[in-house]
Amino acid sequence: MHEISPSLEEMQQWFAHLITSPIMQSDADRIPLFPSDVVPEIRKKIAPSPTLRSEERMGIYQQQYWWRLISVMQELFPSLVALLDYEEFNSLIAEPYLASHIPQDWFISKIGDDLPKWLERLKPNALTVSNTMAIKTLPLRELALLDLAYEQLLFADILPNIDLAKCEKETLYLQPFVLLFELDVDLFCFRQEILREKKQPLQPLKKWRKKRYLVLYRLHEENFYEEIQPVFFELLSRLQKGAKLNEMIPLLERCEDVTSLFQKMGSRGWLTHCPSKASNRSMRILVQTQKRVKKRREN
């Protein structure tokens, strides 16, 4: 009696399941090794090559799949890579994270979207690094959020600009390539220091006495950030949701120079009449390690 060959769909599902399974063990050539109970099925479905056994051929596919995912994670989170180094980033963050977050989207850059939450759930002693700074003082979650914000700018839509001379009755919106931040530490400068080619010894990240407000935006294919006044932050936050000028009069009356603010937004192309589908464009990042220290002192 002849065995019925699996359908193409069944074969694709089996193949995908095999190569997306976490690598548990590798040989001396770093080719993944499959469990002994899986090998007979691989040999049954995959022909060997003149130089490789069936399971070795599958192992190379599995290896390349995971290397590709890890390389994407490295590209998404350059500050974490620079802070920990490649080897520790891969073993302590990328590999365990990916093992529980198999990509479900065709857009591969989305694989890191849940990393900040994953880092937040880690226990303080869950990571041990050779870096001279204690792991509990490293703002890994906060840096991950900032790395994702920079990545978000690369793919943000550029909607039609609005003519400020004709915007009296129109609903104004903030462009998707303008991101807002409420911070209690100088995280942007800290990230810049980490990414410098000629690194200096890292200084501990210190909290500001009070929260500050910053805007991160893209202009002429470059990224910029700057600190802004709280009232300007409030105005931009309102524009993210969309508002007409007459609806913002109480807010505008609190601004020192409304004309210069609108000139700045106009010259940078920040305003549009089109609502944006983008989300997570306003981030409140308060470094958690510092907050935990404060709570312990209070207790």
C-alpha positions in Angstrom: 0.0 0.0 0.0 1.4 3.3 -1.1 1.6 6.2 1.4 -0.3 9.3 0.5 2.0 12.2 0.0 1.3 15.3 2.1 -0.3 18.2 0.4 1.8 21.3 -0.4 0.0 23.2 2.4 0.7 20.5 4.9 4.4 20.4 3.8 4.7 24.2 4.1 3.1 24.1 7.6 5.5 21.4 8.7 8.5 23.1 7.3 7.6 26.5 8.8 7.0 24.9 12.2 10.4 23.2 12.1 12.5 26.2 11.2 10.7 28.6 13.5 11.2 26.3 16.5 13.8 27.7 18.9 17.3 26.4 18.4 18.1 24.2 21.5 21.5 22.8 20.5 24.1 23.2 17.7 27.0 21.2 16.5 30.7 22.3 16.2 29.8 24.1 12.9 26.9 25.9 14.6 24.3 24.0 12.6 21.2 23.4 14.7 20.6 19.9 16.0 17.1 18.6 16.0 15.7 16.2 18.7 16.3 12.6 17.9 12.5 11.8 17.6 12.2 14.5 14.8 15.1 13.3 12.7 13.4 10.3 11.1 10.5 12.5 9.9 13.0 15.0 8.4 14.8 12.2 6.5 11.5 10.9 5.2 10.4 14.3 3.8 13.7 16.0 2.9 16.3 14.5 0.5 20.0 14.7 1.5 22.5 16.5 -0.6 25.9 15.1 -1.8 27.5 16.7 1.2 24.8 17.2 3.9 22.3 14.9 5.6 18.6 15.8 5.5 18.6 17.1 9.0 21.7 19.2 8.3 20.0 20.8 5.4 17.0 21.7 7.5 19.3 22.9 10.3 20.8 25.4 7.9 17.4 26.8 7.0 16.6 27.1 10.7 19.9 28.7 11.4 19.4 31.3 8.7 15.8 32.1 9.9 16.9 32.8 13.4 20.0 34.7 12.4 17.8 36.9 10.2 15.5 37.6 13.1 18.3 38.4 15.5 19.9 40.7 12.9 16.6 42.6 12.6 16.5 43.0 16.4 20.0 44.4 16.4 19.0 46.9 13.8 15.9 47.9 15.7 17.6 48.4 19.1 21.1 49.9 18.4 21.4 51.5 21.8 20.8 48.2 23.6 23.4 46.5 21.3 25.9 49.3 22.0 25.2 49.1 25.8 25.5 45.3 26.2 27.6 44.4 23.1 26.4 42.0 20.4 26.9 38.7 22.2 25.2 39.7 25.4 22.3 41.4 23.5 21.8 38.2 21.5 21.9 35.8 24.4 20.2 37.9 27.1 17.6 39.7 25.2 17.1 38.8 21.5 17.1 35.0 21.7 14.9 34.6 24.8 12.5 37.3 23.6 12.1 35.8 20.1 11.6 32.4 21.6 8.3 33.7 23.1 7.4 36.2 20.3 7.4 34.4 17.0 6.7 36.9 14.2 3.0 37.0 13.2 3.2 39.9 10.8 4.6 40.1 7.2 6.3 43.4 8.2 9.4 42.0 10.0 10.3 45.3 11.7 7.3 44.7 14.0 9.0 41.9 15.7 10.4 44.2 18.4 7.1 46.0 19.2 6.6 44.0 22.5 10.2 44.2 23.7 9.7 47.2 26.1 6.9 45.3 27.8 9.0 42.1 27.9 11.9 44.1 29.5 9.5 45.6 32.0 8.4 42.2 33.2 11.9 41.0 33.8 13.0 40.7 37.4 15.9 43.0 38.4 18.3 40.1 38.7 17.1 38.4 35.5 20.0 39.7 33.5 23.7 39.5 34.4 26.1 41.4 32.1 29.8 42.0 32.1 29.2 45.8 31.7 30.7 47.7 34.6 27.3 49.3 35.3 24.9 47.3 37.4 22.0 45.9 35.4 19.4 47.5 37.6 20.8 50.9 36.8 20.4 50.4 33.0 17.3 51.9 31.5 16.8 49.0 29.1 13.0 49.4 28.7 13.3 53.2 28.2 16.1 52.9 25.6 14.0 50.2 23.8 11.1 52.6 23.6 13.3 55.4 22.2 14.9 53.1 19.7 11.5 52.1 18.5 10.5 55.8 18.2 13.4 56.4 15.9 12.5 53.3 13.8 8.9 54.6 13.7 10.1 57.9 12.1 11.6 55.9 9.1 8.1 54.6 8.1 5.9 57.5 9.2 3.5 58.9 6.6 4.1 62.4 5.2 0.6 63.8 4.8 -0.2 66.9 2.6 0.9 70.1 4.3 -1.7 72.7 5.2 -1.7 76.3 4.0 -1.6 78.3 7.2 -3.2 81.3 5.5 -6.3 79.2 4.8 -6.5 77.1 8.0 -8.9 79.3 10.0 -11.9 77.0 9.7 -10.1 73.7 9.0 -9.3 71.0 11.5 -5.6 70.9 12.1 -3.6 67.7 12.7 0.0 66.9 13.7 2.0 65.0 11.1 2.8 61.3 11.9 6.5 62.1 11.8 6.3 64.3 14.9 6.6 62.4 18.2 6.2 63.8 21.7 8.0 62.8 24.9 7.6 63.5 28.6 10.8 62.5 30.3 12.3 62.7 33.8 15.9 62.0 32.6 18.1 63.1 29.7 17.5 59.9 27.8 18.2 61.4 24.3 21.7 62.5 25.3 22.3 59.2 27.2 21.4 57.4 24.0 23.7 59.6 21.9 26.6 58.8 24.3 26.0 55.1 24.0 26.0 55.2 20.2 29.2 57.2 19.9 32.0 55.4 18.0 34.6 56.7 20.4 33.0 55.8 23.7 33.8 57.5 27.0 33.0 55.8 30.3 29.3 56.0 30.8 28.0 58.3 33.5 25.0 57.2 35.6 21.7 58.4 34.3 20.5 61.1 36.7 16.9 62.2 37.1 15.9 65.8 36.5 14.2 67.6 39.3 11.0 67.9 37.3 9.7 66.4 34.1 10.7 68.0 30.7 9.0 67.9 27.3 10.7 67.0 24.0 9.7 66.6 20.4 11.4 64.1 18.0 10.8 64.7 14.3 12.1 64.0 10.8 13.1 66.7 8.4 14.9 66.3 5.0 15.5 62.6 5.8 17.3 63.4 9.1 16.1 63.1 12.7 16.1 65.9 15.2 14.9 66.4 18.7 14.6 69.4 21.0 13.2 70.4 24.3 9.9 72.4 24.2 7.9 74.4 26.7 5.0 72.6 28.5 2.4 74.7 26.9 3.8 73.9 23.4 3.8 70.2 24.3 0.1 70.6 25.3 -0.7 72.3 22.0 1.0 69.6 19.9 -0.7 66.9 22.0 -4.1 68.5 21.1 -3.2 68.7 17.5 -2.4 65.0 17.4 -6.1 64.4 18.0 -7.1 67.2 15.7 -8.5 70.6 16.6 -9.8 73.8 15.0 -8.2 77.2 15.9 -11.3 78.5 17.7 -11.3 75.3 19.8 -7.8 76.0 21.0 -8.2 79.7 22.0 -7.8 79.1 25.8 -4.6 77.2 25.1 -3.3 79.6 22.6 -3.8 82.5 25.0 -1.3 80.8 27.3 1.4 80.8 24.7 3.9 83.7 24.7 4.3 84.0 20.9 1.6 82.1 19.0 2.8 83.5 15.6 6.4 82.1 16.0 5.0 78.7 17.1 2.8 78.4 14.0 5.7 79.7 11.8 7.9 77.0 13.3 5.3 74.3 12.7 4.6 75.6 9.2 8.3 75.8 8.1 8.9 72.2 9.3 5.7 70.9 7.7 4.3 69.6 11.0 0.6 70.5 10.2 -1.8 68.7 7.9 -5.6 68.6 7.4 -5.6 64.8 7.2 -6.1 62.7 10.3 -3.3 60.2 10.9 -3.8 56.4 11.5 -0.5 56.3 13.5 -0.6 55.5 17.2 1.8 55.8 20.1 3.0 59.2 19.1 3.1 60.6 22.6 5.4 58.8 25.1 5.6 59.3 28.8 8.9 57.7 29.8 9.8 57.7 33.5 12.9 55.7 34.3 11.6 52.9 36.5 14.8 51.9 38.3 15.0 55.4 39.8 11.3 55.2 40.9 11.9 51.8 42.6 14.9 53.3 44.6 12.6 56.2 45.7 9.9 53.7 46.9 12.4 51.7 48.9 13.6 54.9 50.6 10.0 55.9 51.5 9.4 52.5 53.0 
